[in-house]
């Protein structure tokens, strides 16, 4: 089994095993880039329960998530298995109220 398939299995299992997953640089407690920090602040503000996966711990993971999602940047947010986007998209969805509505509609935060 190749490292690539191991990474894909880890990503797939993580996304399917949790309602909200944030692939990020650093951890929710200690984000290591401004874009990751922004998404953490949005999710924390909304009261969402999520897991953060630090892509800086493993280069195969950092590159693998970009291939998995076909998205070139990190952070990457997944909700109920669906790729939502990166920091800019999350910020726009938060500002428009769309993110809160989507999370509340799926029972992931209080409306």
C-alpha positions as CSV (number, residue, x, y, z in Angstrom):
1,X,0.0,0.0,0.0
2,X,1.4,3.4,-1.0
3,X,1.7,6.4,1.3
4,X,-0.7,8.2,-1.0
5,X,-3.4,5.6,-0.5
6,X,-2.8,5.7,3.3
7,X,-3.2,9.4,3.3
8,X,-6.4,9.2,1.2
9,X,-7.8,6.6,3.5
10,X,-7.0,8.8,6.5
11,X,-8.6,11.9,4.9
12,X,-11.6,9.9,3.8
13,X,-12.1,8.2,7.2
14,X,-11.6,11.6,9.1
15,X,-14.1,13.4,6.9
16,X,-16.7,10.6,7.1
17,X,-16.2,10.1,10.8
18,X,-16.9,13.7,11.9
19,X,-19.6,16.2,11.1
20,X,-17.2,19.2,10.8
21,X,-13.5,18.8,9.9
22,X,-11.0,21.6,9.3
23,X,-7.8,20.7,7.6
24,X,-5.6,23.6,8.8
25,X,-2.1,24.8,9.5
26,X,-1.7,24.4,13.3
27,X,-4.4,23.4,15.7
28,X,-7.6,25.1,16.7
29,X,-5.9,26.2,20.0
30,X,-2.8,27.4,18.1
31,X,-3.4,28.2,14.4
32,X,-0.2,28.7,12.5
33,X,-1.5,30.9,9.7
34,X,-3.9,33.8,9.4
35,X,-6.3,32.0,7.1
36,X,-6.5,29.0,9.4
37,X,-7.0,31.3,12.4
38,X,-9.9,33.1,10.5
39,X,-11.8,29.8,10.0
40,X,-11.2,28.8,13.6
41,X,-12.6,32.1,14.8
42,X,-15.7,31.8,12.6
43,X,-16.4,28.2,13.7
44,X,-15.8,29.1,17.4
45,X,-18.1,32.2,17.1
46,X,-20.9,30.0,15.7
47,X,-20.4,27.5,18.5
48,X,-19.6,24.6,16.1
49,X,-18.1,21.4,17.4
50,X,-15.3,20.4,15.0
51,X,-12.0,18.7,14.7
52,X,-8.9,20.4,13.4
53,X,-6.3,18.4,11.5
54,X,-2.8,19.9,11.4
55,X,-1.4,19.4,8.0
56,X,2.0,20.8,9.1
57,X,2.7,17.5,10.9
58,X,2.9,15.5,7.7
59,X,3.9,16.7,4.2
60,X,2.1,13.8,2.5
61,X,-1.1,14.9,4.3
62,X,-0.5,18.5,3.4
63,X,-0.2,17.6,-0.3
64,X,-2.8,14.8,-0.2
65,X,-5.6,17.0,1.0
66,X,-5.1,19.3,-1.9
67,X,-5.4,16.4,-4.3
68,X,-8.3,14.9,-2.4
69,X,-10.4,18.1,-2.7
70,X,-8.9,19.4,-5.9
71,X,-8.3,22.6,-4.0
72,X,-4.9,24.2,-3.9
73,X,-4.9,26.0,-0.6
74,X,-5.2,25.3,3.1
75,X,-7.3,25.6,5.3
76,X,-10.1,23.4,3.9
77,X,-13.5,23.0,5.6
78,X,-15.7,19.9,5.3
79,X,-19.2,19.7,6.7
80,X,-21.0,16.4,6.7
81,X,-18.6,15.0,4.2
82,X,-19.0,17.9,1.8
83,X,-16.1,20.2,0.9
84,X,-17.1,23.8,1.6
85,X,-14.0,25.7,0.7
86,X,-11.1,27.7,2.1
87,X,-10.9,30.9,4.3
88,X,-12.3,33.3,1.7
89,X,-15.4,31.1,1.0
90,X,-15.9,30.5,4.7
91,X,-15.7,34.2,5.5
92,X,-18.2,35.1,2.7
93,X,-20.6,32.4,3.9
94,X,-20.3,33.6,7.5
95,X,-20.8,37.3,6.5
96,X,-23.9,36.5,4.4
97,X,-25.4,34.2,7.1
98,X,-25.3,31.2,4.8
99,X,-22.8,29.3,7.0
100,X,-24.9,29.7,10.1
101,X,-28.0,28.7,8.2
102,X,-26.3,25.6,6.8
103,X,-24.9,24.5,10.1
104,X,-28.2,25.1,12.0
105,X,-30.1,23.3,9.2
106,X,-28.1,20.2,9.7
107,X,-28.4,20.4,13.5
108,X,-24.7,21.2,14.0
109,X,-25.3,24.5,15.9
110,X,-28.2,26.1,17.6
111,X,-30.2,28.4,15.2
